[in-house]
């Protein structure tokens, strides 16, 4: 999209990739100053490619938050990895993010192979660097420098946004000069329906345990905007009857908790009262159903 007459700025696409659960979504939400990507202490939370738009006076950085790169066995996880790797062809710069507890580079040969094939400048972000002493951090950076020619290596804290000013400076240096790709007043190209489904899914991750979150999908059935409120109807899909019982909970207690928590987040995000109606349905083996994965935007 080319907005004619707009001044030239540093503008381009950046892929945010790395292993699951290293803080990619926390970083993106922090850079944007609002939640568009769901956050959970459980790995492999992000399934789709989420686009966040970071605007400054002289730059527009369009960041693609991708699912974690991991060894994928199920069709769902294979699609997640395909989304992450496929994003590398679209971008000007790649951010490869790990956290300080991540194993040393001999464990990331698969990921560095994708980076070499992409042929783009790569910035290594080491998250949770505030949790270790500087003397312990330096050998870790040295070890990563041995396995890949990173353009820069930046210790950060995504949670506290420490080091993100250095990251933004590096990105501005690497991005081409051109028009803004999107209007300045939007933080993402994701629809409100998509974000609503993601927030509901986040609450399932946060409030349920074991395999339950990974067996759930959320689809928004209707999103009705009225003068003083938005009414959202959504369905939570599970694979088995036992999972449905856990999501609903005793006398509907878990479903009410999921709905209440999601509704409060949505009201804050949308700035209007939200009525949220949730249903739970069984869709057997949906994680292996190619047609259903396409309906979810994963195929």
C-alpha positions as CSV (number, residue, x, y, z in Angstrom):
1,X,0.0,0.0,0.0
2,X,1.6,3.3,-1.1
3,X,0.2,6.5,0.6
4,X,1.2,9.2,-2.0
5,X,2.5,12.5,-0.7
6,X,3.6,11.0,2.6
7,X,7.2,11.7,3.7
8,X,9.8,9.0,3.2
9,X,10.7,7.1,6.4
10,X,12.5,3.9,7.4
11,X,9.9,1.4,6.6
12,X,9.8,-2.4,6.1
13,X,8.9,-5.9,7.3
14,X,10.5,-7.7,10.2
15,X,10.0,-11.4,11.0
16,X,10.0,-12.3,14.7
17,X,10.9,-15.9,15.0
18,X,12.5,-18.3,17.5
19,X,11.7,-21.4,19.7
20,X,8.3,-21.6,21.5
21,X,7.8,-19.7,24.7
22,X,10.7,-17.3,24.6
23,X,8.7,-14.1,24.9
24,X,8.0,-13.1,21.3
25,X,4.4,-12.1,21.9
26,X,5.3,-10.2,25.1
27,X,7.9,-8.2,23.1
28,X,5.5,-7.4,20.3
29,X,2.7,-6.3,22.7
30,X,5.2,-4.1,24.6
31,X,6.5,-2.4,21.5
32,X,2.9,-1.6,20.5
33,X,1.8,-0.6,23.9
34,X,-1.3,-2.8,23.7
35,X,-2.2,-6.5,23.4
36,X,-2.7,-8.0,20.0
37,X,-0.8,-11.3,20.5
38,X,-1.7,-13.7,23.2
39,X,0.7,-14.4,26.0
40,X,0.9,-17.6,28.1
41,X,3.6,-19.4,30.1
42,X,2.8,-22.5,28.0
43,X,4.8,-23.1,24.8
44,X,3.4,-23.0,21.3
45,X,0.7,-20.5,22.1
46,X,0.8,-18.5,18.9
47,X,-0.6,-20.4,16.0
48,X,-1.1,-17.8,13.3
49,X,1.1,-15.1,12.0
50,X,0.3,-11.9,13.9
51,X,1.2,-8.5,12.3
52,X,2.1,-5.5,14.6
53,X,2.8,-2.0,13.3
54,X,5.3,0.0,15.3
55,X,5.2,3.7,14.3
56,X,7.7,6.5,15.0
57,X,8.3,10.0,13.6
58,X,10.8,8.7,11.1
59,X,10.0,4.9,10.9
60,X,7.3,2.3,10.5
61,X,8.4,-1.2,11.5
62,X,5.9,-3.9,10.5
63,X,6.6,-7.0,12.8
64,X,5.3,-10.5,12.0
65,X,5.0,-12.4,15.3
66,X,5.2,-16.1,14.2
67,X,4.5,-19.5,15.8
68,X,7.6,-21.0,17.5
69,X,9.9,-23.0,15.4
70,X,9.9,-26.5,16.8
71,X,10.0,-30.2,15.8
72,X,6.5,-30.7,14.5
73,X,4.6,-34.0,14.4
74,X,0.9,-33.2,14.2
75,X,-0.6,-31.5,11.1
76,X,-1.5,-28.5,13.3
77,X,2.1,-28.1,14.5
78,X,3.4,-28.7,11.0
79,X,1.2,-25.8,9.7
80,X,2.5,-23.6,12.6
81,X,6.1,-24.2,11.6
82,X,5.3,-23.7,7.9
83,X,3.8,-20.3,8.8
84,X,6.9,-19.3,10.8
85,X,9.4,-20.4,8.1
86,X,7.4,-19.1,5.2
87,X,7.4,-15.6,6.7
88,X,11.2,-15.3,6.2
89,X,10.8,-14.9,2.4
90,X,8.6,-11.8,2.9
91,X,10.7,-9.6,5.1
92,X,13.7,-7.2,5.1
93,X,15.1,-8.2,8.5
94,X,14.8,-11.2,10.8
95,X,14.8,-11.1,14.6
96,X,15.8,-14.5,16.1
97,X,14.7,-14.5,19.8
98,X,15.8,-16.9,22.5
99,X,15.8,-16.6,26.3
100,X,18.7,-16.8,28.7
101,X,17.7,-20.3,29.8
102,X,17.6,-21.7,26.2
103,X,20.3,-24.4,25.5
104,X,23.5,-23.3,23.8
105,X,23.7,-23.2,20.0
106,X,24.3,-26.9,19.3
107,X,20.5,-27.2,19.9
108,X,19.4,-24.7,17.3
109,X,21.0,-26.1,14.1
110,X,17.5,-26.6,12.5
111,X,16.6,-22.9,13.1
112,X,20.0,-21.5,11.9
113,X,19.6,-23.6,8.7
114,X,16.3,-21.6,8.0
115,X,18.2,-18.4,8.7
116,X,21.0,-19.1,6.3
117,X,18.6,-20.1,3.6
118,X,16.6,-16.8,4.0
119,X,19.7,-14.6,3.2
120,X,18.5,-11.7,5.3
121,X,20.2,-9.7,8.1
122,X,19.4,-11.4,11.4
123,X,19.4,-9.8,14.9
124,X,19.7,-12.2,17.9
125,X,17.6,-11.1,20.9
126,X,18.5,-12.8,24.2
127,X,15.4,-12.3,26.4
128,X,15.3,-12.4,30.2
129,X,18.9,-11.1,30.3
130,X,18.0,-9.2,33.5
131,X,17.9,-12.6,35.3
132,X,21.6,-13.3,34.9
133,X,24.9,-11.6,35.6
134,X,26.8,-9.9,32.7
135,X,29.7,-12.3,33.2
136,X,27.5,-15.3,32.4
137,X,25.8,-13.5,29.5
138,X,29.0,-12.8,27.5
139,X,30.0,-16.5,27.0
140,X,26.5,-17.2,25.7
141,X,26.7,-14.4,23.2
142,X,30.1,-15.7,22.1
143,X,28.8,-19.2,21.6
144,X,26.0,-17.9,19.3
145,X,28.4,-15.8,17.4
146,X,30.3,-19.0,16.5
147,X,27.3,-20.6,14.8
148,X,25.8,-17.8,12.8
149,X,26.9,-14.3,11.6
150,X,24.3,-12.3,13.4
151,X,24.2,-8.6,12.4
152,X,23.7,-7.7,16.1
153,X,23.2,-9.5,19.4
154,X,21.1,-7.7,21.9
155,X,20.3,-8.7,25.5
156,X,16.7,-7.6,26.5
157,X,13.9,-8.0,28.9
158,X,10.7,-8.2,26.9
159,X,8.6,-8.0,30.0
160,X,10.2,-4.7,31.2
161,X,11.0,-3.4,27.7
162,X,14.7,-3.1,28.6
163,X,16.9,-3.0,25.5
164,X,14.1,-2.4,23.1
165,X,15.4,1.1,22.3
166,X,18.6,-0.6,21.1
167,X,16.6,-3.0,19.0
168,X,14.5,-0.2,17.4
169,X,17.7,1.7,16.5
170,X,19.2,-1.4,14.8
171,X,16.0,-2.0,12.9
172,X,15.9,1.6,11.7
173,X,19.4,1.2,10.4
174,X,18.6,-1.9,8.4
175,X,15.3,-1.1,6.9
176,X,14.9,0.6,3.5
177,X,13.7,4.2,3.0
178,X,10.2,4.5,1.6
179,X,6.6,5.4,2.3
180,X,4.7,4.0,5.3
181,X,3.1,0.6,4.4
182,X,0.1,1.2,6.6
183,X,-1.7,4.3,8.1
184,X,-0.1,5.5,11.3
185,X,-3.2,5.0,13.5
186,X,-3.5,1.2,13.3
187,X,-1.4,-1.2,15.4
188,X,-2.2,-4.3,13.4
189,X,-3.9,-5.6,10.3
190,X,-5.7,-8.3,12.3
191,X,-9.5,-7.9,12.5
192,X,-11.3,-7.4,15.7
193,X,-12.9,-10.8,15.2
194,X,-9.5,-12.5,15.0
195,X,-8.2,-10.7,18.1
196,X,-11.4,-11.6,20.0
197,X,-10.9,-15.3,19.2
198,X,-7.2,-15.1,20.2
199,X,-8.1,-13.5,23.6
200,X,-10.6,-16.2,24.3
201,X,-8.0,-18.8,23.4
202,X,-5.5,-17.0,25.7
203,X,-7.8,-17.4,28.7
204,X,-8.1,-21.1,27.9
205,X,-4.3,-21.4,28.0
206,X,-4.1,-19.5,31.3
207,X,-7.0,-21.2,33.1
208,X,-6.8,-24.8,32.0
209,X,-4.1,-27.4,32.3
210,X,-2.2,-30.2,30.6
211,X,-3.3,-30.9,27.0
212,X,-6.6,-29.0,27.2
213,X,-5.4,-25.7,25.6
214,X,-3.7,-27.5,22.7
215,X,-6.9,-29.4,21.9
216,X,-9.0,-26.2,21.7
217,X,-9.8,-23.9,18.8
218,X,-11.9,-20.8,18.9
219,X,-14.1,-19.4,16.1
220,X,-16.1,-16.2,16.3
221,X,-19.6,-16.9,14.9
222,X,-20.9,-13.3,15.0
223,X,-19.5,-9.9,16.0
224,X,-22.4,-7.3,16.2
225,X,-21.5,-3.7,16.8
226,X,-24.2,-1.5,18.3
227,X,-24.2,2.0,19.6
228,X,-23.3,1.2,23.2
229,X,-22.0,-2.3,23.1
230,X,-20.5,-5.1,21.0
231,X,-22.1,-8.6,21.2
232,X,-19.8,-11.5,20.3
233,X,-20.8,-15.1,19.9
234,X,-18.0,-17.6,19.8
235,X,-17.6,-21.4,19.8
236,X,-14.8,-23.3,21.5
237,X,-14.0,-26.5,19.7
238,X,-12.5,-29.5,21.5
239,X,-11.7,-33.0,20.3
240,X,-13.3,-35.2,23.0
241,X,-16.3,-35.2,25.4
242,X,-14.0,-35.2,28.4
243,X,-12.3,-32.0,27.2
244,X,-15.7,-30.4,26.8
245,X,-16.5,-31.2,30.4
246,X,-13.3,-29.6,31.6
247,X,-13.9,-26.4,29.6
248,X,-17.4,-26.1,30.8
249,X,-16.5,-27.0,34.4
250,X,-18.8,-27.8,37.4
251,X,-22.1,-26.1,36.8
252,X,-20.5,-24.0,34.0
253,X,-17.9,-22.5,36.4
254,X,-14.8,-22.7,34.1
255,X,-16.7,-21.5,31.0
256,X,-18.0,-18.5,33.0
257,X,-14.4,-17.8,34.2
258,X,-13.0,-17.9,30.7
259,X,-15.8,-15.7,29.4
260,X,-15.5,-13.1,32.2
261,X,-11.7,-12.8,31.8
262,X,-11.9,-12.5,28.0
263,X,-14.8,-10.0,28.2
264,X,-12.8,-7.7,30.5
265,X,-9.8,-7.7,28.1
266,X,-12.0,-7.1,25.1
267,X,-13.7,-4.2,26.8
268,X,-10.3,-2.6,27.5
269,X,-9.1,-3.2,24.0
270,X,-12.3,-2.1,22.2
271,X,-13.2,0.8,24.5
272,X,-16.9,-0.3,24.7
273,X,-19.1,-2.6,26.7
274,X,-18.9,-6.2,25.4
275,X,-21.4,-9.0,25.7
276,X,-19.6,-12.3,25.2
277,X,-21.6,-15.6,24.6
278,X,-19.5,-18.8,24.5
279,X,-20.5,-22.3,23.4
280,X,-18.4,-25.5,23.5
281,X,-18.6,-28.1,20.7
282,X,-16.9,-31.4,20.0
283,X,-15.1,-31.7,16.7
284,X,-13.3,-35.0,16.8
285,X,-9.6,-34.9,15.8
286,X,-9.8,-31.3,14.5
287,X,-6.0,-30.9,14.8
288,X,-5.6,-33.4,12.0
289,X,-8.5,-32.0,9.9
290,X,-7.0,-30.1,6.9
291,X,-10.3,-28.5,6.0
292,X,-10.9,-27.2,9.5
293,X,-7.4,-26.0,9.8
294,X,-7.9,-23.9,6.7
295,X,-11.1,-22.4,8.3
296,X,-8.9,-21.4,11.2
297,X,-6.5,-19.7,8.8
298,X,-3.8,-22.4,9.4
299,X,-3.9,-24.3,6.1
